[in-house]
Amino acid sequence: MRSNIVFENLDLETGFKEYDGKVTGISEKVLSSDLDKVARTGKRARLLRLQPGVETPAAHAHDYWEEIYVIKGSMIEGTPETAESRVVAPAFASRQPGFMHGPIRTDEECLMIEFSWYEQERE
Protein backbone atom coordinates (compact mmCIF):
# COMPACT_ATOMS: atom_id res chain seq x y z
CA MET A 1 0.00 0.00 0.00
CA ARG A 2 1.26 3.47 -0.82
CA SER A 3 1.65 5.91 2.02
CA ASN A 4 0.74 9.58 2.26
CA ILE A 5 3.48 12.00 1.30
CA VAL A 6 3.26 15.57 2.47
CA PHE A 7 4.55 18.21 0.09
CA GLU A 8 8.30 17.93 -0.38
CA ASN A 9 10.57 19.93 -2.62
CA LEU A 10 11.82 17.73 -5.44
CA ASP A 11 15.49 17.56 -6.26
CA LEU A 12 15.48 17.43 -10.06
CA GLU A 13 19.25 16.94 -10.31
CA THR A 14 20.26 14.05 -8.04
CA GLY A 15 18.87 10.69 -6.88
CA PHE A 16 18.20 9.28 -10.34
CA LYS A 17 19.07 5.64 -11.10
CA GLU A 18 19.75 4.06 -14.47
CA TYR A 19 16.48 2.63 -15.78
CA ASP A 20 16.47 -1.15 -16.41
CA GLY A 21 19.60 -1.11 -18.62
CA LYS A 22 17.83 -1.76 -21.93
CA VAL A 23 18.47 1.76 -23.25
CA THR A 24 21.51 3.74 -22.17
CA GLY A 25 20.85 7.30 -21.06
CA ILE A 26 17.44 6.87 -19.40
CA SER A 27 17.27 7.29 -15.63
CA GLU A 28 14.40 7.34 -13.17
CA LYS A 29 13.59 8.66 -9.74
CA VAL A 30 10.62 6.81 -8.27
CA LEU A 31 8.50 9.12 -6.12
CA SER A 32 5.95 6.54 -5.00
CA SER A 33 5.03 3.09 -6.21
CA ASP A 34 3.13 -0.07 -5.46
CA LEU A 35 2.91 -0.97 -9.16
CA ASP A 36 2.98 -4.76 -9.56
CA LYS A 37 3.24 -5.76 -13.22
CA VAL A 38 2.74 -9.46 -12.43
CA ALA A 39 -0.45 -8.97 -10.41
CA ARG A 40 -1.46 -6.04 -12.68
CA THR A 41 -2.27 -3.79 -9.73
CA GLY A 42 -1.08 -0.55 -8.24
CA LYS A 43 0.18 2.88 -9.21
CA ARG A 44 3.51 4.60 -9.76
CA ALA A 45 4.74 8.18 -9.96
CA ARG A 46 8.28 8.79 -11.16
CA LEU A 47 10.56 11.30 -12.80
CA LEU A 48 12.25 10.18 -16.00
CA ARG A 49 15.36 11.81 -17.43
CA LEU A 50 16.45 11.14 -21.00
CA GLN A 51 19.96 12.30 -21.84
CA PRO A 52 20.83 13.72 -25.27
CA GLY A 53 21.33 10.89 -27.77
CA VAL A 54 18.79 8.44 -26.31
CA GLU A 55 17.13 6.22 -28.92
CA THR A 56 14.56 3.63 -27.93
CA PRO A 57 14.46 0.66 -30.31
CA ALA A 58 10.80 0.42 -31.32
CA ALA A 59 7.23 1.49 -30.72
CA HIS A 60 5.64 -0.28 -27.77
CA ALA A 61 2.53 -0.41 -25.59
CA HIS A 62 1.87 -1.05 -21.89
CA ASP A 63 -0.91 -3.01 -20.20
CA TYR A 64 -1.50 -0.10 -17.80
CA TRP A 65 -2.55 3.54 -18.06
CA GLU A 66 0.21 6.09 -18.49
CA GLU A 67 0.16 9.88 -18.24
CA ILE A 68 3.27 11.91 -18.91
CA TYR A 69 4.02 15.59 -18.42
CA VAL A 70 7.20 16.85 -20.09
CA ILE A 71 8.72 19.36 -17.66
CA LYS A 72 11.89 20.37 -19.48
CA GLY A 73 13.51 19.86 -22.86
CA SER A 74 12.18 17.94 -25.83
CA MET A 75 12.06 14.57 -27.55
CA ILE A 76 11.15 13.25 -30.96
CA GLU A 77 8.50 10.53 -31.11
CA GLY A 78 7.96 8.25 -34.10
CA THR A 79 10.14 7.49 -37.11
CA PRO A 80 10.59 9.18 -40.48
CA GLU A 81 8.53 6.32 -41.97
CA THR A 82 5.65 6.66 -39.46
CA ALA A 83 5.76 10.46 -39.10
CA GLU A 84 7.87 12.05 -36.42
CA SER A 85 6.69 14.73 -34.05
CA ARG A 86 8.81 16.89 -31.77
CA VAL A 87 7.42 17.09 -28.25
CA VAL A 88 8.54 20.28 -26.50
CA ALA A 89 8.00 21.15 -22.82
CA PRO A 90 5.50 21.85 -21.49
CA ALA A 91 3.60 18.93 -23.01
CA PHE A 92 1.19 16.26 -21.79
CA ALA A 93 0.12 12.80 -23.01
CA SER A 94 -2.45 10.34 -21.69
CA ARG A 95 -2.29 6.76 -22.97
CA GLN A 96 -4.70 3.98 -22.26
CA PRO A 97 -3.54 0.36 -22.04
CA GLY A 98 -2.52 -1.04 -25.41
CA PHE A 99 -1.83 2.34 -27.07
CA MET A 100 1.25 2.08 -29.32
CA HIS A 101 3.78 4.89 -28.90
CA GLY A 102 7.41 5.61 -29.67
CA PRO A 103 10.12 5.08 -30.51
CA ILE A 104 11.71 8.08 -28.80
CA ARG A 105 14.96 9.87 -29.51
CA THR A 106 16.50 12.96 -27.98
CA ASP A 107 18.97 15.59 -29.07
CA GLU A 108 18.78 17.43 -25.73
CA GLU A 109 17.95 16.42 -22.16
CA CYS A 110 14.28 15.70 -21.56
CA LEU A 111 12.79 15.60 -18.06
CA MET A 112 9.27 14.32 -17.44
CA ILE A 113 6.99 13.07 -14.71
CA GLU A 114 5.09 9.87 -15.41
CA PHE A 115 2.02 8.48 -13.66
CA SER A 116 1.19 4.82 -14.35
CA TRP A 117 -1.59 2.66 -12.96
CA TYR A 118 -3.67 -0.43 -13.49
CA GLU A 119 -7.37 0.18 -13.62
CA GLN A 120 -9.11 -1.66 -10.81
CA GLU A 121 -12.01 -3.90 -11.68
CA ARG A 122 -15.31 -2.59 -10.43
CA GLU A 123 -17.34 -4.94 -8.30
TORFI-72878 format. One line per 2 residues: number of its first residue (from 0); their letters; for each residue x, y, z of N, C-alpha, C, CB. Coordinates in pm, 1 decimal. Each point is the difference from the previous one (the first is absolute). Glycine has a CB too. Example, Ala and Ser with C-alpha at 12.3 -4.5 7.8 and 13.67 -1.06 7.14 Angstrom:
residues 2
0 = AS = 1319.0/-569.0/780.0/-89.0/119.0/0.0/90.0/120.0/0.0/-189.2/-117.3/124.6 | 154.2/222.3/-196.6/82.0/119.0/6.0/-77.0/109.0/73.0/118.4/-62.8/-214.5 $
//
This chain:
residues 123
0 = MR = 84.3/-118.2/0.0/-84.3/118.2/0.0/88.8/124.5/0.0/-184.7/-124.7/122.4 | 145.7/222.8/-199.6/75.9/124.4/-5.3/-34.4/84.3/120.6/6.0/-6.9/-251.0 $
2 = SN = 91.7/82.7/298.0/-23.7/84.0/116.6/-22.8/145.0/-43.0/141.4/-154.2/141.3 | -193.8/233.2/-48.3/-16.2/142.6/-25.9/136.8/65.7/-3.0/-227.3/0.7/109.7 $
4 = IV = 242.1/96.5/-196.8/122.3/79.6/-6.2/-43.3/145.8/8.8/126.8/-174.8/-141.0 | -76.7/243.7/241.4/-28.6/142.4/8.7/87.1/70.6/-103.0/-61.4/-15.1/247.5 $
6 = FE = 25.9/137.2/-282.5/77.4/71.0/-100.9/147.2/4.4/36.4/-200.5/136.5/-54.5 | 282.8/-174.3/-41.8/145.0/5.6/13.7/54.6/69.8/-123.2/7.9/-212.9/140.5 $
8 = NL = 99.3/287.3/-124.6/66.2/55.7/-116.8/71.5/-113.2/-71.6/27.6/227.2/110.9 | -38.7/-229.9/-243.8/63.8/-104.5/-78.0/137.3/45.6/-46.7/-224.3/-84.5/-72.9 $
10 = DL = 321.1/-0.6/90.6/133.6/22.8/-53.0/-0.5/-57.0/-142.0/113.1/-9.9/232.9 | -107.7/96.3/-331.2/-6.1/-42.6/-139.2/137.0/-32.8/-57.8/-202.2/139.6/-25.1 $
12 = ET = 306.1/-133.0/107.1/135.7/-22.8/-49.6/62.0/-130.7/48.3/25.7/244.4/-7.5 | -53.4/-284.5/131.7/66.4/-118.5/54.6/-102.4/-105.9/40.1/189.5/144.0/81.0 $
14 = GF = -139.4/-265.0/-51.4/-86.4/-108.3/46.4/-58.6/-84.3/-111.1/-51.7/140.2/192.1 | 92.0/-117.6/-315.0/-48.9/-79.2/-112.4/83.6/-127.6/-12.3/-78.6/209.9/-119.8 $
16 = KE = 13.9/-319.1/76.9/69.0/-127.5/-20.7/-22.4/-44.0/-143.2/-27.3/-64.8/243.0 | 128.7/1.2/-299.4/-11.5/-51.0/-136.8/-123.0/-89.0/-10.0/251.0/10.9/-31.8 $
18 = YD = -329.8/8.9/-72.1/-125.3/-72.8/-17.2/23.0/-131.1/-74.1/-124.9/217.0/-1.1 | 103.0/-324.7/56.8/-1.6/-139.9/-44.5/108.2/-43.2/-98.4/-236.6/16.0/37.6 $
20 = GK = 325.8/71.1/-80.6/114.8/-40.1/-79.6/-24.6/-32.3/-145.6/83.9/-81.9/206.4 | -208.7/82.3/-253.0/-27.2/-32.3/-139.5/44.4/112.7/-93.8/-193.0/-141.1/74.7 $
22 = VT = 175.7/264.4/-31.0/36.7/115.8/-81.5/89.6/90.1/83.3/-216.3/-12.7/-133.6 | 337.4/33.6/88.1/93.9/86.5/70.0/-48.3/144.7/-5.1/189.4/-156.9/-55.9 $
24 = GI = -174.9/227.3/168.6/-33.0/141.4/3.9/-136.3/33.2/57.0/145.1/21.3/-191.6 | -219.8/-122.5/236.0/-129.2/24.7/64.4/15.6/-31.5/148.2/-130.6/-54.9/-213.2 $
26 = SE = 93.0/151.5/297.9/5.1/-23.0/144.1/-134.1/37.7/61.4/249.2/43.3/4.1 | -274.4/-98.2/113.8/-128.2/21.9/66.8/21.7/33.9/146.3/-111.9/-157.5/-159.3 $
28 = KV = 14.9/228.0/212.5/-5.9/28.4/143.6/-143.6/-29.7/41.7/186.2/180.6/-7.5 | -205.8/-294.7/72.9/-134.0/-42.0/40.1/-43.1/83.3/120.1/39.2/-235.9/-86.7 $
30 = LS = -154.2/299.7/73.9/-53.1/84.3/107.2/-90.9/-79.9/91.6/15.1/199.3/-149.6 | -96.2/-285.8/92.8/-83.8/-91.5/77.6/-40.6/-114.1/-92.6/-85.8/187.4/152.6 $
32 = SD = 73.3/-306.1/-95.9/-38.2/-112.6/-85.3/-44.9/-120.1/81.3/160.7/80.6/-170.9 | -269.1/-141.0/124.4/-36.9/-134.8/40.0/-42.0/-76.1/-126.2/-73.1/77.5/233.9 $
34 = LD = 124.3/-30.8/-348.7/-31.7/-61.3/-128.5/55.5/-142.4/-3.8/1.8/226.8/-113.3 | -87.3/-321.9/85.1/37.0/-141.1/-8.5/-41.3/-49.3/-138.0/-26.4/-36.1/252.4 $
36 = KV = 123.7/23.4/-342.5/-29.9/-38.4/-137.9/-45.6/-144.6/-11.3/167.0/166.3/-75.9 | -127.7/-251.6/168.9/-42.9/-139.9/-2.9/-146.6/-10.2/41.8/235.8/-76.7/50.9 $
38 = AR = -271.2/139.9/60.6/-137.7/-3.7/49.3/-90.5/98.9/-73.7/88.1/-69.3/222.9 | -25.3/160.4/-302.1/-72.9/103.1/-74.4/-84.6/87.4/93.7/-5.2/-152.6/-200.4 $
40 = TG = 72.7/201.4/305.6/-64.6/88.4/95.9/94.7/114.7/34.5/-136.2/-192.3/93.2 | 80.3/295.0/-35.5/81.0/106.7/56.5/20.1/121.0/-89.1/110.4/-174.5/124.7 $
42 = KR = -31.3/267.5/-69.8/26.1/129.3/-62.6/146.1/36.0/20.0/-238.5/74.3/38.4 | 288.6/14.0/-127.3/137.6/46.9/14.2/8.2/144.4/-48.3/90.7/-235.3/-31.2 $
44 = AR = -11.0/314.3/102.2/35.0/135.2/-43.2/151.7/6.5/-1.0/-214.7/104.8/95.0 | 271.2/-59.1/-206.2/145.6/8.3/-7.4/42.4/111.5/-95.0/17.1/-245.9/49.7 $
46 = LL = 103.8/294.5/-26.1/64.3/91.6/-92.3/84.4/-83.1/-94.7/1.6/189.9/169.8 | -1.7/-154.8/-295.7/84.8/-64.7/-99.4/88.6/105.8/-64.2/-173.9/-180.1/-43.2 $
48 = RL = 301.5/148.4/31.3/94.6/89.7/-66.9/60.2/-73.9/-119.0/52.0/122.6/217.5 | -63.6/-62.5/-334.9/60.5/-53.8/-120.8/114.3/93.2/-38.6/-219.4/-107.3/-77.9 $
50 = QP = 339.6/51.3/70.4/116.6/78.7/-38.1/0.1/23.1/-151.2/130.3/-93.7/195.7 | -55.6/194.0/-242.8/12.6/18.8/-144.9/56.0/-127.0/-63.9/35.2/248.9/31.6 $
52 = GV = -89.3/-286.6/-146.7/47.8/-118.4/-71.2/-72.9/-128.4/30.7/214.0/108.9/-1.6 | -315.8/-105.4/88.8/-79.4/-120.1/28.1/-77.9/-38.6/-125.3/-19.0/62.0/245.8 $
54 = ET = 15.4/-191.2/-273.5/-83.9/-54.0/-107.6/-59.7/-130.6/48.5/141.6/109.4/-181.0 | -274.0/-112.7/195.1/-65.0/-125.6/36.5/-18.6/-81.4/-127.6/-119.0/106.3/200.1 $
56 = PA = 121.5/-239.2/-189.7/6.2/-82.6/-120.4/-127.2/-9.2/-84.5/165.3/-125.1/123.5 | -282.4/133.8/-62.4/-122.5/-22.9/-77.7/-120.9/56.9/72.8/100.7/-207.4/-99.4 $
58 = AH = -209.3/220.2/25.0/-127.5/37.2/61.3/-40.6/-112.9/95.1/-70.8/138.8/-204.4 | -4.0/-102.5/307.3/-43.0/-100.4/97.5/-130.1/45.8/65.4/240.2/-70.1/42.1 $
60 = AH = -299.0/-18.7/35.3/-122.0/29.7/74.9/14.5/-61.0/139.1/-142.2/5.5/-212.5 | 62.9/44.8/306.5/-2.0/-53.0/136.2/-138.0/-57.9/28.8/174.5/168.4/75.0 $
62 = DY = -183.1/-252.8/27.0/-130.8/-54.1/39.2/-60.8/82.0/114.1/74.2/-230.0/-71.9 | -21.6/348.9/94.1/-50.9/90.5/103.4/-15.9/140.4/-59.0/111.4/-137.8/182.8 $
64 = WE = -184.8/220.9/-112.7/-15.6/140.1/-37.6/132.0/72.8/23.7/-247.4/-6.0/56.5 | 270.6/109.6/-136.7/121.1/79.1/14.2/-32.2/145.3/-35.8/147.0/-201.6/-54.3 $
66 = EI = -111.3/292.5/144.0/-9.3/142.8/-29.1/136.7/61.7/23.1/-245.5/8.0/65.0 | 286.9/74.4/-159.6/133.1/59.0/4.4/-10.3/150.6/-20.2/102.3/-214.0/-86.7 $
68 = YV = -29.6/286.8/170.4/13.0/144.0/-14.8/147.3/31.0/-21.7/-204.0/45.2/146.4 | 237.3/12.4/-262.0/137.5/37.2/-30.0/26.2/134.3/67.1/-0.3/-127.6/-222.3 $
70 = IK = 94.7/127.9/316.6/31.4/116.4/82.1/103.0/89.7/-66.7/-52.7/-133.6/202.8 | 152.9/70.2/-264.6/113.5/75.3/-53.0/54.8/-71.3/-123.3/56.2/88.1/231.0 $
72 = GS = -14.2/-11.4/-329.8/65.5/-56.5/-116.8/-97.7/-45.5/-105.8/183.8/-68.9/146.2 | -137.0/-27.1/-227.6/-82.7/-50.6/-109.2/43.1/-140.6/-38.1/-35.2/233.6/-83.7 $
74 = MI = -49.3/-298.6/4.8/30.2/-131.8/-55.0/-71.3/-11.1/-133.0/28.3/-104.0/230.4 | 13.5/8.3/-309.8/-62.5/-25.1/-129.1/-63.2/-137.5/7.9/166.5/147.3/-126.3 $
76 = EG = -295.5/-154.5/97.5/-72.4/-126.9/5.8/-34.1/-43.9/-141.3/-94.5/56.3/227.5 | 105.7/-186.6/-253.3/-30.8/-54.3/-131.6/125.6/-19.7/-82.3/-221.9/110.7/8.8 $
78 = TP = 203.0/-145.2/-134.4/110.8/-21.2/-93.2/-28.9/78.2/-127.8/49.2/-230.7/97.2 | 51.8/253.7/-178.9/-26.9/67.3/-127.2/-105.2/-74.3/-83.3/234.6/87.6/3.1 $
80 = ET = -238.9/-220.3/8.4/-96.9/-79.2/-77.1/-141.5/10.1/56.9/184.7/-156.2/-60.4 | -197.9/177.1/191.7/-133.1/3.5/62.4/-41.2/140.1/42.6/38.0/-232.0/77.6 $
82 = AE = 38.7/330.2/-117.1/-23.8/141.2/33.4/52.3/32.5/139.6/-202.7/0.6/-148.7 | 302.8/82.1/151.6/58.7/44.3/125.5/-71.1/125.2/49.3/221.6/-98.9/-65.7 $
84 = SR = -220.5/115.8/196.5/-48.1/125.8/56.5/92.5/38.4/114.4/-241.1/-50.3/-65.6 | 276.6/176.6/70.8/83.5/51.4/108.4/-92.4/40.6/113.5/181.4/80.1/-160.8 $
86 = VV = -152.7/-132.4/278.3/-75.4/31.8/121.0/86.9/95.3/81.7/-124.6/-226.0/0.7 | 74.0/345.8/24.3/76.3/103.7/68.7/-71.8/38.6/129.1/91.4/85.7/-220.4 $
88 = AP = -15.7/-76.9/329.7/-57.9/39.9/129.2/-56.6/140.9/-8.9/162.5/-148.8/121.5 | -272.6/171.3/-54.5/-83.6/-93.9/75.0/-91.6/-77.7/-94.7/7.9/152.5/200.8 $
90 = AF = -20.9/-281.0/-176.1/-85.7/-85.1/-82.2/-57.1/-112.1/86.7/136.1/53.7/-208.0 | -249.8/-107.8/165.6/-70.1/-101.4/78.1/-52.2/-108.3/-93.3/-63.7/171.1/174.7 $
92 = AS = 68.5/-296.2/-130.4/-59.4/-112.5/-72.8/-71.5/-91.0/97.9/179.3/11.9/-176.9 | -290.1/-68.7/132.7/-74.6/-98.2/77.9/-22.7/-120.4/-89.7/-113.4/179.1/143.1 $
94 = RQ = 158.5/-296.5/-98.0/-6.5/-119.9/-83.2/-71.1/-112.4/73.1/211.6/67.8/-114.4 | -313.9/-121.3/51.0/-68.2/-112.7/60.9/75.2/-129.5/-30.4/-220.4/120.9/-19.3 $
96 = PG = 193.0/-226.5/94.2/68.9/-126.3/-22.2/-11.7/-43.6/-146.4/-45.0/-64.9/239.0 | 157.2/18.0/-293.0/1.7/-49.2/-136.9/30.6/104.3/-105.9/-159.7/-165.3/75.6 $
98 = FM = 170.7/292.3/-37.7/26.7/106.2/-97.6/147.3/-4.2/-42.5/-183.1/144.1/101.7 | 207.7/-161.3/-231.6/136.3/-5.0/-52.4/59.0/140.8/-3.1/-56.5/-204.2/-138.7 $
100 = HG = 181.3/216.8/185.6/69.5/128.3/-2.0/150.3/-22.2/-13.1/-182.1/103.4/140.5 | 250.6/1.3/-185.9/143.7/-10.5/-18.6/32.3/-35.3/-143.7/26.9/-68.4/238.4 $
102 = PI = 96.4/37.2/-266.0/115.7/13.2/86.8/30.9/146.3/30.6/89.8/-213.0/-94.0 | -0.7/233.1/189.2/39.1/133.5/45.9/148.3/20.2/-28.0/-179.2/-1.4/179.9 $
104 = RT = 214.8/123.0/-216.8/141.4/37.8/-5.9/13.2/143.6/48.2/44.6/-159.6/-193.1 | 73.1/190.9/242.7/23.0/134.0/54.4/127.4/59.3/-56.9/-120.1/-63.2/210.2 $
106 = DE = 117.2/195.2/-227.3/122.5/71.7/-34.4/34.5/101.5/108.6/-49.4/-31.3/-245.0 | -31.3/34.9/350.6/26.7/78.9/119.9/-60.8/-75.4/117.3/2.3/221.7/-128.9 $
108 = EC = 33.9/-182.4/250.6/-58.2/-64.9/117.4/-150.3/23.1/4.0/215.7/29.1/125.3 | -287.1/-132.3/-83.1/-145.4/8.0/13.8/-35.5/-52.7/139.0/-38.5/-29.1/-252.7 $
110 = LM = -33.1/109.8/329.9/-41.8/-38.2/134.4/-151.5/-4.2/4.0/207.3/102.4/102.9 | -261.7/-212.5/-51.1/-145.7/-14.3/5.7/-42.4/-69.8/128.4/-9.1/-8.2/-250.3 $
112 = IE = -117.1/28.0/285.4/-59.7/-74.8/110.0/-103.9/-92.4/-61.5/40.2/187.8/170.3 | -38.4/-311.9/-123.4/-88.2/-102.8/-55.3/-84.8/-58.7/112.1/166.7/-53.0/-183.5 $
114 = FS = -294.8/39.1/155.0/-94.3/-66.4/90.9/-52.1/-123.5/-71.8/-66.4/219.7/114.6 | 80.6/-336.3/-52.4/-44.7/-126.0/-59.3/-88.2/-73.3/99.5/208.9/-15.0/-141.4 $
116 = WY = -311.7/-53.0/90.6/-86.7/-74.8/89.9/-80.5/-104.1/-75.7/-12.7/198.4/150.2 | -23.5/-302.8/-77.8/-91.7/-101.0/-49.8/-139.5/38.0/45.3/178.5/-180.7/4.4 $
118 = EQ = -270.9/173.7/-97.0/-138.3/29.8/34.7/-56.0/-114.7/83.1/-29.8/138.1/-210.4 | -31.4/-104.4/321.0/-56.3/-102.4/87.8/-135.8/-43.8/-52.7/123.5/96.0/197.6 $
120 = ER = -147.6/-226.2/-190.2/-130.4/-50.2/-42.3/-105.6/46.7/96.5/105.3/-199.8/-106.4 | -219.2/239.7/50.2/-110.8/44.4/84.5/-83.7/-119.9/39.8/-3.3/225.6/-112.3 $
122 = E = -34.8/-227.1/236.7/-80.5/-113.8/48.9/-146.1/27.5/-11.7/179.5/-59.8/155.5 $
//
